[in-house]
């Protein structure tokens, strides 16, 4: 089979499992670092793997614009091209195209848009998205959908969901059933429980190897997102992996796992690293702040990443961040991905031990303490 899912344990709605692909196993709950243009910024593939990541995400929209999906295919596919040998999930390109606003026109056929890079005109449809993802050679592809920004009226959300389901059927037909690659359907419906249920039923009828909860983390806020996650994951098949797209902050990730999500991705840990922010068990630390300039302590005691275990002090990190030295973003990205990897491992252990609720209380209590007092 192109993909397997072994559900090993549950604790409430939280799930412990393994997603099997042709290129390896993904331990769930899993966080997927984002390699937008085929690389996780500031990191080598082996370093990304060392943070605990089993799978990375590639971006169809960016890769189709440069270097071009056909070129990647000629050079052996995205795995060989990027040097990442493990599983890769590619998004459909739909989210990026929909976010272009004035640069795109949506019809039933697909989306015509102008490149943000050079203004050249392009067309993306369910069929073309499947073709591009096949050329890239990703292990998990996403069906092409529309993702309207929230808040939006019910009629707009319903019409968008209906078109996304028609596009999902076209994506499935174009993708086919290759033996070594899987296709995930994407549930839409905004914040409306009945629309989410209808979307899930339509996706079940089409049939996918996995299912995503889409259309969240687009401006609705955490409370509204959790409100949807209180019912949306359970509307999807229990014997398939569930992927929440574009999430998120550590407390978003924990809340999603608590509600039955298996896989997540977000640019936050890498983008934060490049802007001088480090995520720790006590919350986010802004290394640009002057309070760190004389601090000899590591960013986070006990963290095994090179930024913390390699002898680099908060004072040094503050200096290189403020000086805009490349090593600052590299070290903080490495730390942040390590933090996320440790967070996912801790949740897997807690679910397996049947103590997720206790672990979650401790997670929130530690964050409430805030950062270390200045020296």
C-alpha positions as CSV (number, residue, x, y, z in Angstrom):
1,X,0.0,0.0,0.0
2,X,1.0,3.6,-0.6
3,X,0.4,4.4,3.0
4,X,-0.4,2.6,6.2
5,X,-1.6,3.9,9.6
6,X,-1.1,1.9,12.8
7,X,-3.0,3.4,15.7
8,X,-1.1,2.1,18.8
9,X,-2.9,3.9,21.7
10,X,-5.4,6.5,22.6
11,X,-5.8,8.7,25.6
12,X,-9.0,10.6,25.5
13,X,-9.1,11.9,21.9
14,X,-5.3,12.0,21.7
15,X,-3.8,9.3,19.5
16,X,-0.4,7.6,19.3
17,X,0.4,5.9,16.0
18,X,2.7,5.4,13.0
19,X,2.2,6.4,9.4
20,X,4.1,4.0,7.1
21,X,5.3,5.4,3.7
22,X,7.6,4.0,1.0
23,X,10.4,6.0,2.4
24,X,10.0,5.4,6.1
25,X,7.8,5.6,9.2
26,X,6.4,8.8,10.6
27,X,5.8,8.7,14.4
28,X,2.6,10.4,15.3
29,X,1.7,12.9,16.7
30,X,4.2,14.4,14.3
31,X,5.3,18.0,13.5
32,X,6.5,18.5,10.0
33,X,9.2,21.2,9.5
34,X,8.5,23.3,6.4
35,X,10.9,23.3,3.5
36,X,9.1,25.8,1.4
37,X,11.6,25.9,-1.6
38,X,12.8,22.3,-1.0
39,X,15.0,23.1,2.0
40,X,14.4,23.9,5.6
41,X,16.0,27.3,5.9
42,X,19.3,27.4,7.7
43,X,19.5,23.6,8.2
44,X,21.1,20.6,6.5
45,X,18.8,17.6,6.0
46,X,20.7,15.5,8.5
47,X,20.4,18.3,11.1
48,X,16.7,18.4,10.5
49,X,16.5,14.7,11.1
50,X,18.5,15.1,14.2
51,X,15.8,17.3,15.8
52,X,13.4,14.4,15.7
53,X,11.6,15.1,12.4
54,X,10.5,12.1,10.4
55,X,9.0,14.0,7.5
56,X,9.2,17.5,6.0
57,X,6.9,19.6,3.9
58,X,7.6,21.0,0.4
59,X,5.6,23.8,-1.2
60,X,4.1,23.1,-4.6
61,X,3.5,26.8,-5.5
62,X,7.0,27.9,-4.8
63,X,8.7,24.9,-6.4
64,X,6.6,25.2,-9.6
65,X,7.7,28.8,-10.0
66,X,11.4,28.0,-9.2
67,X,13.2,25.9,-10.0
68,X,10.2,24.3,-11.8
69,X,8.7,20.9,-11.2
70,X,9.8,19.6,-14.6
71,X,13.4,20.5,-13.8
72,X,13.2,18.9,-10.3
73,X,11.9,15.7,-12.0
74,X,14.7,15.7,-14.5
75,X,17.2,16.0,-11.6
76,X,15.8,12.9,-9.9
77,X,12.9,14.2,-7.9
78,X,12.6,16.4,-4.8
79,X,14.3,13.8,-2.5
80,X,17.4,13.6,-4.5
81,X,17.4,17.3,-5.4
82,X,17.1,18.4,-1.8
83,X,19.1,15.7,-0.1
84,X,16.3,14.6,2.2
85,X,15.9,10.9,2.1
86,X,12.8,10.5,4.4
87,X,9.2,11.1,3.6
88,X,8.0,14.4,2.1
89,X,4.5,15.8,2.1
90,X,3.7,18.5,-0.5
91,X,0.8,20.9,-0.2
92,X,-1.3,21.5,-3.3
93,X,-0.3,25.1,-3.8
94,X,-3.9,26.2,-3.3
95,X,-3.3,28.1,-0.1
96,X,-0.5,30.3,-1.5
97,X,-2.5,30.9,-4.7
98,X,-5.6,31.9,-2.8
99,X,-3.6,34.3,-0.7
100,X,-2.5,36.3,-3.8
101,X,-5.7,38.3,-3.7
102,X,-5.6,40.8,-6.6
103,X,-3.1,38.6,-8.5
104,X,-5.5,35.7,-9.1
105,X,-8.8,34.7,-10.7
106,X,-10.8,31.7,-9.5
107,X,-13.1,29.7,-11.7
108,X,-14.6,26.2,-11.6
109,X,-11.7,25.2,-13.9
110,X,-9.0,26.3,-11.6
111,X,-7.0,29.4,-10.7
112,X,-5.2,31.8,-13.0
113,X,-2.6,33.9,-11.2
114,X,0.4,36.1,-11.6
115,X,3.7,34.9,-10.0
116,X,4.8,37.0,-7.0
117,X,8.3,36.5,-8.3
118,X,8.3,38.0,-11.8
119,X,4.6,38.5,-12.7
120,X,4.5,35.7,-15.2
121,X,1.0,34.1,-15.7
122,X,0.3,30.6,-14.5
123,X,-2.7,28.3,-14.2
124,X,-3.2,25.8,-11.4
125,X,-6.1,23.3,-11.4
126,X,-6.6,20.0,-9.5
127,X,-5.1,18.1,-12.5
128,X,-2.1,20.4,-12.8
129,X,-1.5,20.3,-9.0
130,X,-1.5,16.5,-9.1
131,X,0.9,16.6,-12.1
132,X,3.3,18.9,-10.3
133,X,3.3,16.9,-7.1
134,X,4.0,13.7,-9.1
135,X,6.9,15.4,-10.8
136,X,8.3,16.4,-7.4
137,X,7.8,12.8,-6.3
138,X,6.4,13.5,-2.8
139,X,5.3,10.6,-0.7
140,X,2.1,12.3,0.4
141,X,0.3,14.8,-1.9
142,X,-2.6,17.0,-1.0
143,X,-5.7,17.5,-3.1
144,X,-6.3,20.9,-4.6
145,X,-8.8,23.1,-2.7
146,X,-9.9,26.6,-2.0
147,X,-9.1,28.1,1.5
148,X,-11.1,31.3,2.1
149,X,-9.8,33.6,4.8
150,X,-11.9,33.9,8.0
151,X,-14.1,35.5,9.1
152,X,-16.4,34.9,6.1
153,X,-20.2,34.6,5.6
154,X,-21.8,31.2,5.7
155,X,-22.8,31.4,2.0
156,X,-19.2,32.1,1.0
157,X,-17.9,29.2,3.1
158,X,-20.6,26.8,1.8
159,X,-19.9,27.7,-1.8
160,X,-16.1,27.3,-1.3
161,X,-16.6,24.0,0.4
162,X,-18.7,22.7,-2.4
163,X,-16.2,23.7,-5.0
164,X,-13.3,22.2,-2.9
165,X,-15.2,18.9,-2.8
166,X,-15.6,18.9,-6.6
167,X,-11.9,19.7,-6.9
168,X,-11.2,16.9,-4.5
169,X,-12.9,14.4,-6.8
170,X,-11.0,15.7,-9.7
171,X,-7.7,15.5,-7.7
172,X,-8.4,11.8,-6.8
173,X,-9.1,11.0,-10.5
174,X,-6.0,12.7,-11.7
175,X,-3.8,11.3,-9.0
176,X,-5.0,7.7,-9.5
177,X,-3.7,5.0,-7.1
178,X,0.1,4.7,-7.5
179,X,1.5,2.0,-5.3
180,X,4.2,4.2,-3.7
181,X,2.5,7.6,-3.2
182,X,-0.6,8.7,-1.1
183,X,-3.2,11.4,-1.5
184,X,-4.9,13.2,1.4
185,X,-8.3,14.9,1.1
186,X,-8.9,18.2,2.8
187,X,-12.0,18.9,4.9
188,X,-13.4,22.5,4.6
189,X,-16.4,24.3,6.0
190,X,-15.0,27.1,8.1
191,X,-16.4,27.3,11.6
192,X,-19.7,25.6,10.6
193,X,-20.1,22.1,12.1
194,X,-22.7,20.9,9.6
195,X,-20.6,22.1,6.7
196,X,-17.6,20.3,8.1
197,X,-19.7,17.1,8.5
198,X,-20.9,17.4,4.9
199,X,-17.4,17.9,3.7
200,X,-16.1,14.9,5.6
201,X,-18.9,12.7,4.2
202,X,-18.1,13.8,0.6
203,X,-14.4,13.0,1.2
204,X,-15.2,9.6,2.6
205,X,-17.2,8.8,-0.5
206,X,-14.3,9.7,-2.7
207,X,-11.8,7.9,-0.6
208,X,-8.3,9.0,0.4
209,X,-5.3,7.5,2.2
210,X,-5.4,10.3,4.8
211,X,-7.5,13.3,5.7
212,X,-6.6,16.9,6.6
213,X,-8.5,19.6,8.5
214,X,-8.1,22.7,6.3
215,X,-9.4,26.2,6.5
216,X,-8.1,26.9,10.0
217,X,-5.3,29.1,11.3
218,X,-6.5,31.7,8.8
219,X,-7.5,34.5,11.2
220,X,-10.2,32.9,13.4
221,X,-8.2,32.8,16.6
222,X,-7.4,29.9,18.9
223,X,-10.7,29.6,20.7
224,X,-12.6,29.3,17.4
225,X,-10.1,26.9,16.0
226,X,-10.3,24.6,19.1
227,X,-14.1,24.9,18.8
228,X,-13.9,23.3,15.3
229,X,-11.4,20.7,16.5
230,X,-13.7,19.6,19.2
231,X,-15.8,18.0,16.4
232,X,-14.0,18.0,13.1
233,X,-11.4,15.3,13.6
234,X,-14.0,12.8,14.8
235,X,-15.9,13.4,11.6
236,X,-13.0,11.9,9.7
237,X,-12.1,8.2,9.5
238,X,-10.5,6.9,12.7
239,X,-8.3,4.4,10.8
240,X,-6.6,7.1,8.7
241,X,-4.1,9.8,9.7
242,X,-5.5,13.3,10.5
243,X,-3.5,16.3,9.5
244,X,-4.1,19.9,10.7
245,X,-2.7,22.3,8.2
246,X,-0.6,25.3,9.1
247,X,-0.5,24.9,12.9
248,X,1.2,26.3,14.9
249,X,2.3,27.7,18.2
250,X,3.2,25.2,20.9
251,X,-0.1,25.6,22.8
252,X,-1.9,25.2,19.4
253,X,-0.1,22.0,18.7
254,X,-0.8,20.6,22.2
255,X,-4.5,21.5,21.9
256,X,-4.8,19.9,18.5
257,X,-3.2,16.7,19.6
258,X,-5.6,16.7,22.6
259,X,-8.5,16.8,20.1
260,X,-7.3,14.0,17.9
261,X,-4.9,15.4,15.4
262,X,-2.0,13.3,14.2
263,X,0.1,15.6,12.0
264,X,0.8,19.3,11.8
265,X,3.1,21.7,10.0
266,X,4.0,25.4,10.4
267,X,6.7,27.8,9.4
268,X,6.7,29.3,13.0
269,X,9.8,27.5,14.5
270,X,12.0,28.3,11.5
271,X,10.6,31.8,10.9
272,X,10.9,32.6,14.6
273,X,14.5,31.5,14.6
274,X,15.4,33.9,11.8
275,X,13.8,36.8,13.7
276,X,15.6,36.2,17.0
277,X,12.9,34.2,18.8
278,X,13.5,31.0,20.7
279,X,10.7,28.7,21.9
280,X,11.3,27.0,25.3
281,X,9.2,25.2,27.9
282,X,8.7,28.5,29.6
283,X,7.4,30.2,26.4
284,X,8.9,32.4,23.7
285,X,12.2,34.2,24.4
286,X,13.1,37.3,22.3
287,X,16.9,37.3,22.1
288,X,16.9,40.8,20.7
289,X,16.0,42.2,24.1
290,X,18.7,43.9,25.9
291,X,18.0,41.9,29.1
292,X,20.1,39.1,27.5
293,X,23.2,41.0,26.6
294,X,25.1,40.0,29.8
295,X,23.4,36.6,30.4
296,X,25.9,33.7,30.5
297,X,23.2,31.1,30.7
298,X,22.1,28.9,27.8
299,X,18.8,29.6,26.1
300,X,17.2,26.5,27.8
301,X,18.9,24.3,30.3
302,X,18.9,20.7,29.4
303,X,18.2,21.2,25.7
304,X,20.5,19.0,23.5
305,X,20.6,21.4,20.5
306,X,23.9,23.1,19.6
307,X,22.6,26.5,20.6
308,X,22.1,25.3,24.2
309,X,24.5,22.3,24.6
310,X,27.2,23.8,22.5
311,X,28.3,26.4,25.0
312,X,26.6,29.3,23.4
313,X,25.2,31.8,25.9
314,X,22.2,34.0,25.7
315,X,24.6,36.9,25.6
316,X,26.2,35.4,22.5
317,X,22.9,34.7,20.8
318,X,21.7,38.3,21.6
319,X,24.9,39.6,20.0
320,X,24.7,37.6,16.8
321,X,21.0,38.3,16.4
322,X,21.4,42.0,16.9
323,X,24.5,42.0,14.6
324,X,22.5,40.1,11.9
325,X,25.1,37.3,11.8
326,X,23.8,34.2,9.9
327,X,24.8,31.9,12.8
328,X,22.1,33.6,15.0
329,X,19.2,32.4,12.8
330,X,20.8,29.1,12.2
331,X,21.3,28.3,15.9
332,X,17.8,29.5,16.9
333,X,16.2,27.6,14.1
334,X,18.1,24.5,15.2
335,X,16.9,25.1,18.8
336,X,13.3,25.7,17.8
337,X,13.0,22.6,15.7
338,X,14.7,20.6,18.5
339,X,12.1,22.1,21.0
340,X,9.2,21.0,18.7
341,X,10.7,17.6,18.2
342,X,11.0,17.1,22.0
343,X,7.5,18.4,22.5
344,X,6.1,15.8,20.0
345,X,8.2,13.1,21.7
346,X,6.9,14.0,25.1
347,X,3.3,13.9,23.9
348,X,3.8,10.5,22.3
349,X,5.2,9.2,25.6
350,X,2.4,10.7,27.6
351,X,-0.3,9.2,25.3
352,X,1.4,5.8,25.4
353,X,1.5,5.9,29.2
354,X,-2.1,7.0,29.5
355,X,-1.2,10.2,31.3
356,X,-1.7,12.9,28.6
357,X,-4.0,15.0,30.8
358,X,-1.4,15.2,33.6
359,X,1.3,16.0,31.1
360,X,-0.8,18.8,29.6
361,X,-1.4,20.4,33.0
362,X,2.4,20.4,33.6
363,X,3.0,21.9,30.1
364,X,0.7,24.8,30.7
365,X,2.0,25.3,34.3
366,X,5.6,25.6,33.1
367,X,4.7,28.1,30.4
368,X,2.8,30.2,32.9
369,X,6.0,30.6,34.9
370,X,7.5,32.8,32.1
371,X,11.1,33.2,31.2
372,X,14.0,33.1,33.7
373,X,14.6,36.2,35.8
374,X,17.3,38.5,34.3
375,X,20.8,38.1,35.8
